[in-house]
Amino acid sequence: MDVRKLKRRVCAAMAATALMATPLLAASAAEADLVLKGGTIYSGDAAPFVGDIAITGDRISYVGKKAPGGARRVIDAKGLIVAPGFIDTHTHVDSMITGDDATERLVLPFLMQGVTTAFIGNDGYGDPDTAKVLGSAAVRPVGINYAAYVGFGAVRTKIVGQDDRAPTAAELSEMKALVASAMCDGALGFSTGLFYAPQSFAKQDEVVALAKEAAVRGGIYDSHIRDESSYTIGLSAAIDEAITVGREAGLPAHIAHIKALGVDVHGQAPAIIAKIEAARAAGQIVHADQYPWSASGTGLSASLLPRWAEDGGRDAMLKRFDEPETLARLRPEMHENLRRRGGAVSLLITSGPDDLVGKTLEAIAKESGAEPIDAAIAILRRAPVGIASFNQSEADIAAFMKLPWVMTSSDGSIGHPRLYGSYARKYETYVKTNKVIPLRDFIERSTALPADAFSLQDRGTLKPGAFADVIAFDPATYAPRADFAQPALFAKGVRTVIVNGKVVVEDGAPTGVAAGRGLPRTSKAEACA
């Protein structure tokens, strides 16, 4: 455990001791707007206890055994777990949050499982116009809070395009300026998706140069690493690269959705853990997030095509399918990628043409009378499609989940049940049923840990003065309803959700209130003068 974490634990223990000894943890809440009464409170950084939480305006005004005075409204939380709203550090709900559809902007798949804050712009896709992204909530109300990354893919595409080449010196300067501007406008940090073209075409020194722009302005380096499997440099070397970028650029390194993907790397979790813990022991800040599913979500092209086949973008890729010599080179590499993914039965279409969604590549190949690779090429000719790829071992998932520096995430995107059920699934499957981690760890790694790691001021814990992002769920019934057959079903068991002091889920149903906010990171002023 690092010094900062140990200090926070000690302070939390002192606070918990004081709480047991006195009836109040804050000043009088006589004029509270709302009191959640009699729930089992998991504050995010202290031992649980039965008590009350009072809210005044958008802040928590009391946490303790019995709220003094009256309140305009009282919610009975007896028998429920009361916790900080969950913080999802890796999502793909950017278009939901900033789009035109007011109902989509509520982000109900998250609220209905207790997520009150999400990070967007992950995997290098973050719009460099951070001011526009974060300012969107002021004119288009949103249901949840959100922080935003500036993305390497978006920046590189804007300046260099989709080509497999290094940037010129002038282009690199332009990219650095985009990252710097985004950071000064409140970006959380610099995100990359080095597995995906065109980001995969970049060498490490290019990534370091851009990450430094985030570093001097107080940001985080978030990376979908270059290889989570055995596609190119391999899982171990890709972890080394992420750690190196963080060290050389001088900023915390965050490993996105940490995993060992594919049959070639199953069982490597202990070695990866040892590598990261060695970096942490040496004084570097490194942490990770994880979604609680054995199936990842990606595009069919990303899972099967070698990156050289995507050089120049989709149009160039389609032309290669029509070139016999290129296709002859391509097919063996696609076969190998399919093997490492576990075969055609392991790839489930989750988005794209309606007649394909819900079918495995194996089933589509049999229906068409084609070999799986030919079926895949035919699909890619039609349209880009999303897939769920069943490619992880439960032993690796559990090994990563037990670590105190691995926080919860969803990687939520349309078509995969993780959008609607990740937090509920982690509770039901890994806390309640399999007992991989205890309830307190689940809550703290979904709340206080990400708030601390990403410097979210006054969020992630239940304490007086903190923003009132609060949830109450039934420990007997909290569970996902979404699965791969029906991925768009709300979770069950969440009774109350409060965002910035407003009740947005009441008696297990959404109220329609949009109380979320954009959360700009405070950049270092001297670097933005």
C-alpha positions in Angstrom: 0.0 0.0 0.0 1.4 3.4 -0.9 1.9 6.2 1.6 -1.1 8.3 0.3 -3.4 5.3 0.5 -2.2 4.4 4.0 -2.7 7.9 5.2 -6.2 8.0 3.9 -7.0 4.7 5.6 -5.6 5.9 8.9 -7.7 9.1 8.7 -10.7 7.1 7.8 -10.3 4.8 10.8 -9.9 7.8 13.1 -13.1 9.3 11.6 -15.0 6.0 12.1 -13.9 5.8 15.7 -15.0 9.4 16.3 -18.3 8.6 14.7 -19.0 5.7 17.1 -18.2 7.9 20.0 -20.4 10.9 19.2 -23.9 11.3 17.8 -22.8 13.8 15.1 -20.3 13.9 12.4 -21.3 17.4 11.3 -23.1 20.5 12.3 -26.8 20.4 12.8 -28.9 19.3 9.8 -32.1 20.8 11.2 -32.8 22.6 7.9 -31.9 19.6 5.7 -33.8 19.2 2.4 -33.6 15.4 2.6 -32.6 12.7 5.0 -31.9 9.1 4.1 -32.8 7.3 7.4 -31.7 4.1 8.9 -29.6 2.6 6.1 -26.4 0.6 6.5 -23.9 3.3 5.4 -20.7 2.4 3.5 -19.1 5.9 3.4 -16.4 4.9 0.9 -13.5 5.2 3.4 -14.8 3.8 6.8 -16.3 0.8 8.4 -20.1 0.4 7.8 -22.7 1.5 10.4 -26.4 2.0 10.6 -27.4 5.6 10.5 -28.6 8.7 8.6 -27.4 11.0 5.9 -28.8 14.5 5.5 -28.5 16.6 2.4 -28.9 20.4 2.0 -28.8 21.8 -1.4 -26.2 19.8 -3.5 -24.1 18.9 -0.5 -24.1 16.3 2.3 -24.7 18.2 5.6 -24.7 15.3 8.1 -23.5 11.7 8.3 -24.0 9.9 11.6 -26.2 7.7 13.7 -29.2 9.9 14.0 -29.8 13.2 12.1 -30.9 16.0 14.4 -34.0 18.0 13.7 -36.4 17.7 10.9 -36.1 17.6 7.1 -38.3 18.6 4.2 -38.3 15.0 3.1 -37.3 11.7 4.7 -36.5 8.5 2.7 -36.6 5.3 4.7 -33.4 3.4 3.9 -33.8 0.7 6.5 -32.4 -2.6 5.3 -30.7 -0.9 2.3 -27.0 -0.3 1.6 -26.3 3.4 1.4 -23.1 4.3 -0.5 -21.5 7.1 -2.6 -22.6 7.0 -6.2 -20.4 4.8 -8.3 -17.7 6.3 -10.5 -17.2 4.6 -13.8 -13.7 5.3 -15.0 -14.0 3.8 -18.5 -17.1 4.2 -20.7 -18.2 4.8 -24.2 -21.3 6.9 -23.5 -19.9 10.1 -25.1 -22.7 10.3 -27.7 -25.4 9.7 -25.0 -24.1 12.5 -22.8 -23.6 15.1 -25.5 -26.3 14.1 -28.0 -29.7 15.6 -28.9 -31.9 13.0 -27.2 -32.9 14.3 -23.8 -33.9 10.8 -22.6 -30.5 9.3 -23.7 -28.7 12.1 -21.9 -30.2 10.8 -18.6 -27.9 7.8 -19.1 -30.4 5.6 -17.4 -28.4 2.3 -17.9 -25.9 3.8 -15.5 -28.3 5.5 -13.0 -30.4 2.3 -12.6 -27.3 0.4 -11.3 -26.1 3.3 -9.2 -23.5 5.0 -11.4 -23.6 8.8 -10.9 -20.3 9.8 -12.5 -18.6 8.5 -15.7 -15.4 9.2 -17.6 -15.7 9.7 -21.4 -13.2 10.1 -24.2 -11.5 6.8 -23.3 -9.4 4.6 -25.7 -8.1 7.7 -27.4 -11.5 8.8 -28.7 -11.9 12.0 -26.6 -12.8 15.1 -28.6 -10.0 17.7 -28.3 -12.6 20.4 -27.9 -12.9 19.7 -24.2 -14.5 23.1 -23.5 -17.4 22.1 -25.8 -17.7 18.6 -24.3 -17.7 19.7 -20.7 -19.9 22.8 -21.4 -22.6 20.7 -23.1 -24.3 20.0 -19.8 -25.1 23.6 -19.3 -27.3 23.7 -22.4 -28.2 20.0 -22.7 -29.0 18.8 -19.2 -27.5 15.3 -18.4 -28.4 12.7 -15.8 -24.9 11.9 -14.5 -21.7 13.8 -13.8 -18.9 13.3 -16.3 -15.2 14.0 -16.8 -13.6 13.9 -20.2 -10.2 12.9 -21.7 -8.5 14.4 -24.7 -7.9 11.4 -27.0 -4.8 10.5 -29.0 -6.8 8.9 -31.8 -8.9 12.1 -32.2 -5.9 14.3 -32.1 -3.8 12.2 -34.5 -6.7 11.8 -37.0 -7.3 15.5 -37.0 -3.6 16.3 -37.8 -2.1 13.2 -39.4 -5.1 11.4 -40.7 -5.5 7.6 -40.9 -2.1 6.8 -42.4 0.6 4.6 -41.1 3.4 7.1 -40.8 5.2 9.3 -38.2 4.1 12.9 -37.9 6.3 15.6 -39.2 7.8 18.0 -36.7 5.2 20.6 -37.5 2.4 18.0 -37.1 3.7 16.9 -33.8 3.7 20.5 -32.6 0.1 20.9 -33.7 -0.9 17.7 -31.9 0.9 18.9 -28.7 -0.9 22.2 -28.9 -4.3 20.4 -29.2 -3.5 18.3 -26.1 -2.3 21.4 -24.2 -5.4 23.4 -25.1 -7.7 20.5 -24.1 -6.0 20.2 -20.7 -6.3 23.9 -20.0 -10.0 23.6 -20.8 -10.4 20.9 -18.1 -9.5 17.5 -19.7 -9.0 14.8 -17.1 -5.9 13.7 -19.0 -4.6 12.1 -22.1 -6.1 8.8 -23.3 -4.8 6.4 -25.8 -6.0 3.3 -27.6 -2.8 2.0 -29.0 -4.3 -1.3 -30.1 -6.5 0.6 -32.6 -5.5 2.2 -35.9 -4.4 4.9 -36.5 -3.0 5.1 -32.9 -1.3 1.8 -33.4 0.9 3.4 -36.0 2.5 5.7 -33.4 5.8 4.9 -31.8 6.4 5.2 -28.1 8.3 8.5 -28.4 5.3 10.2 -30.1 3.0 9.1 -27.3 5.5 10.3 -24.6 5.8 13.7 -26.3 2.0 14.2 -26.2 1.6 12.7 -22.7 4.1 15.3 -21.4 1.6 18.1 -22.4 -0.9 16.5 -20.1 1.7 15.9 -17.4 2.8 19.5 -17.0 -0.9 20.5 -16.6 -1.6 17.9 -13.9 -3.3 15.2 -16.0 -3.4 11.4 -16.1 -2.2 9.0 -18.8 -4.9 6.5 -19.5 -4.1 3.7 -21.9 -5.9 0.9 -23.7 -2.5 -0.7 -24.1 -1.0 -1.7 -27.4 -1.6 -5.4 -27.0 -3.7 -7.2 -24.4 -2.9 -10.5 -26.0 -0.3 -11.8 -28.5 -1.2 -9.7 -31.5 2.0 -7.6 -31.8 4.4 -6.9 -28.9 2.5 -9.1 -26.4 0.7 -8.3 -23.2 3.8 -8.1 -21.0 5.7 -5.7 -23.3 2.5 -3.6 -23.7 2.3 -3.2 -19.9 5.9 -2.2 -19.9 5.2 0.5 -22.5 2.4 2.0 -20.5 4.5 2.1 -17.4 7.4 3.7 -19.4 5.2 6.4 -20.9 4.0 7.3 -17.4 7.5 7.4 -16.1 9.1 9.3 -19.0 6.3 11.8 -19.3 6.1 12.3 -15.6 2.4 11.5 -14.8 0.3 8.8 -13.3 -0.3 5.8 -15.6 -3.7 4.2 -15.7 -4.2 0.8 -17.4 -7.6 0.7 -19.0 -9.8 -2.5 -18.5 -6.8 -4.6 -17.4 -7.0 -8.2 -18.7 -5.3 -11.1 -20.2 -7.1 -11.5 -23.6 -7.0 -14.7 -25.5 -5.8 -18.3 -25.1 -2.2 -17.4 -25.6 -2.0 -15.3 -22.4 -4.4 -17.0 -20.1 -2.7 -17.4 -16.7 -0.4 -14.4 -17.1 -2.3 -12.2 -14.6 0.2 -12.9 -11.7 3.2 -11.9 -13.8 1.4 -8.7 -15.0 0.5 -7.9 -11.4 4.1 -8.4 -10.2 5.3 -6.0 -13.0 2.9 -3.2 -12.0 3.5 -3.7 -8.3 7.3 -3.4 -8.9 6.7 0.0 -10.5 4.5 1.1 -7.7 7.1 0.0 -5.1 9.6 2.1 -7.0 7.5 5.2 -6.4 5.6 5.4 -9.6 1.8 6.0 -9.6 0.2 3.1 -11.6 -3.4 1.9 -11.3 -6.0 0.2 -13.4 -9.7 -0.4 -13.9 -11.5 -3.6 -14.8 -15.0 -4.7 -16.0 -16.5 -7.8 -14.5 -17.1 -9.9 -17.7 -15.2 -12.6 -19.5 -16.2 -11.1 -22.8 -14.6 -8.0 -24.1 -16.2 -5.7 -26.6 -14.6 -4.3 -29.7 -15.0 -4.2 -33.5 -14.8 -7.2 -35.8 -12.1 -5.4 -37.8 -10.0 -4.7 -34.7 -10.3 -8.3 -33.5 -9.5 -10.0 -36.8 -7.6 -7.7 -39.1 -3.9 -6.9 -38.7 -3.3 -3.2 -38.3 -1.6 -2.8 -41.7 -4.8 -3.7 -43.3 -6.4 -0.6 -41.8 -3.8 1.8 -43.0 -5.6 4.7 -44.7 -9.0 4.0 -43.1 -12.1 2.0 -44.1 -12.0 2.7 -47.9 -8.4 1.5 -48.1 -9.3 -1.6 -46.2 -12.1 -2.4 -48.6 -9.9 -2.0 -51.6 -7.4 -4.6 -50.1 -10.2 -7.2 -50.0 -10.4 -6.8 -53.8 -6.7 -7.4 -54.4 -5.9 -11.1 -54.7 -2.3 -10.9 -53.6 -3.2 -8.7 -50.6 -6.1 -11.0 -49.7 -3.8 -14.0 -49.8 -1.5 -12.3 -47.4 -4.4 -11.2 -45.2 -6.2 -14.5 -44.8 -3.5 -16.4 -42.8 -3.2 -13.4 -40.4 -6.9 -13.3 -39.9 -7.0 -17.1 -39.2 -4.3 -16.6 -36.5 -6.2 -13.7 -34.9 -9.4 -15.8 -34.9 -7.5 -18.6 -33.2 -6.1 -16.4 -30.4 -9.7 -15.1 -29.9 -10.9 -18.6 -29.3 -12.5 -19.3 -32.7 -15.6 -18.3 -34.5 -17.9 -19.5 -31.8 -16.3 -16.9 -29.4 -17.3 -13.9 -31.5 -20.8 -12.6 -31.0 -22.1 -9.7 -33.2 -23.5 -7.0 -30.8 -24.1 -4.1 -33.2 -24.4 -3.6 -36.9 -27.0 -4.8 -39.4 -30.1 -6.2 -37.7 -30.0 -9.6 -39.3 -26.5 -10.2 -37.8 -26.9 -8.9 -34.3 -27.1 -11.7 -31.7 -25.4 -14.3 -33.9 -21.9 -15.7 -33.5 -19.5 -15.6 -36.4 -19.7 -19.4 -36.4 -23.5 -19.3 -36.9 -23.3 -16.7 -39.7 -20.6 -18.8 -41.5 -22.8 -21.9 -41.3 -25.8 -20.0 -42.6 -23.9 -18.7 -45.6 -22.0 -21.9 -46.3 -18.7 -20.0 -46.0 -15.6 -20.4 -44.0 -15.5 -18.1 -40.9 -12.8 -15.8 -42.4 -14.8 -15.4 -45.7 -17.9 -14.8 -43.6 -16.0 -12.1 -41.6 -14.8 -10.4 -44.8 -18.3 -10.4 -46.2 -19.6 -8.8 -43.0 -16.8 -6.2 -43.0 -17.7 -5.3 -46.6 -21.3 -4.6 -45.5 -20.6 -2.4 -42.5 -18.5 -1.9 -39.4 -19.9 -4.2 -36.7 -19.3 -4.5 -32.9 -18.7 -7.8 -31.2 -18.5 -9.4 -27.8 -15.4 -11.6 -27.7 -15.4 -14.3 -25.1 -11.7 -14.4 -24.4 -10.8 -14.2 -20.7 -10.3 -16.8 -17.9 -12.1 -16.4 -14.5 -8.9 -17.0 -12.7 -7.3 -14.0 -14.3 -10.4 -11.9 -13.7 -10.4 -12.8 -10.0 -6.6 -12.1 -9.6 -6.9 -8.6 -11.0 -10.1 -7.9 -9.1 -8.6 -8.6 -5.7 -6.0 -5.8 -6.0 -6.4 -2.6 -4.0 -5.3 -0.5 -7.0 -7.9 -1.9 -9.5 -11.1 0.0 -9.6 -14.5 -0.9 -11.2 -15.5 0.1 -14.7 -17.9 -0.9 -17.4 -16.3 -0.1 -20.7 -20.0 0.4 -21.4 -21.1 0.5 -25.1 -24.3 -0.4 -27.0 -24.9 -4.1 -27.5 -22.9 -5.5 -24.7 -24.7 -6.1 -21.3 -21.9 -4.3 -19.5 -23.5 -1.0 -20.3 -26.6 -1.9 -18.3 -25.2 -4.3 -15.7 -21.5 -4.1 -14.8 -21.8 -2.8 -11.3 -24.7 -5.0 -10.5 -22.9 -8.0 -11.9 -19.8 -7.4 -10.0 -21.8 -7.3 -6.8 -24.0 -10.3 -7.5 -21.3 -12.6 -9.1 -18.0 -11.6 -7.5 -19.2 -10.2 -4.1 -22.3 -12.1 -3.2 -22.0 -15.5 -5.0 -18.3 -16.2 -5.6 -17.0 -14.1 -2.8 -13.9 -12.9 -4.7 -14.0 -9.6 -2.8 -16.0 -8.3 0.2 -18.7 -5.8 -0.1 -16.7 -3.0 1.4 -13.9 -3.4 -1.2 -16.4 -3.4 -4.0 -17.9 -0.1 -2.8 -14.6 1.6 -2.1 -13.0 0.5 -5.4 -16.1 1.9 -7.2 -16.2 5.2 -5.3 -13.3 6.5 -3.1 -10.5 4.8 -5.0 -11.3 6.4 -8.4 -12.2 9.8 -6.7 -8.8 9.8 -5.0 -6.8 8.5 -8.0 -8.3 11.1 -10.4 -8.6 13.9 -7.9 -12.4 14.3 -8.1 -12.8 17.0 -5.5 -15.5 16.3 -2.8 -16.8 13.1 -4.5 -16.5 9.4 -3.9 -17.1 9.5 -0.1 -20.1 10.2 2.2 -19.0 13.0 4.5 -20.2 16.5 5.4 -19.4 19.0 2.7 -19.1 16.4 -0.1 -21.4 16.6 -3.1 -24.5 14.6 -2.5 -24.1 11.7 -5.0 -25.7 9.0 -3.0 -27.3 5.6 -3.7 -29.3 3.1 -1.8 -29.7 -0.5 -3.0 -31.2 -3.7 -1.6 -28.4 -6.2 -0.9 -30.9 -9.1 -1.4 -32.1 -8.1 -4.9 -29.4 -5.9 -6.5 -28.4 -7.8 -9.7 -28.2 -7.4 -13.4 -31.0 -8.3 -15.7 -29.1 -7.7 -18.9 -27.4 -10.6 -20.6 -26.0 -11.3 -24.1 -29.4 -12.3 -25.4 -31.1 -9.2 -24.0 -28.3 -6.6 -23.3 -30.5 -3.6 -22.8 -32.4 -4.4 -19.5 -32.0 -2.2 -16.5 -30.5 -3.6 -13.4 -32.7 -4.3 -10.4 -32.4 -3.6 -6.7 -31.4 0.1 -6.7 -34.0 1.9 -4.8 -32.7 5.5 -4.6 -30.2 7.5 -6.6 -29.3 11.1 -5.8 -27.1 13.2 -8.0 -25.9 16.6 -6.7 -28.7 16.6 -4.1 -31.5 15.8 -6.6 -33.5 12.5 -6.5 -33.1 10.9 -9.9 -34.2 7.4 -9.1 -37.0 7.0 -6.5 -38.5 3.7 -5.4 -36.6 1.9 -8.1 -37.8 4.1 -11.0 -36.2 7.1 -12.7 -37.7 10.5 -12.0 -36.6 12.1 -15.2 -34.6 14.7 -13.4 -31.3 15.7 -15.1 -29.0 16.7 -12.3 -25.5 15.8 -13.7 -22.7 18.2 -14.4 -19.5 18.3 -16.4 -16.5 18.0 -14.1 -13.5 19.9 -15.5 -10.2 19.0 -14.0 -8.3 22.0 -12.5 -5.2 22.3 -14.6 -2.0 23.8 -13.3 -2.4 27.5 -13.8 1.2 28.3 -14.6 1.1 25.9 -17.5 -2.0 27.5 -19.0 -1.0 31.1 -18.9 
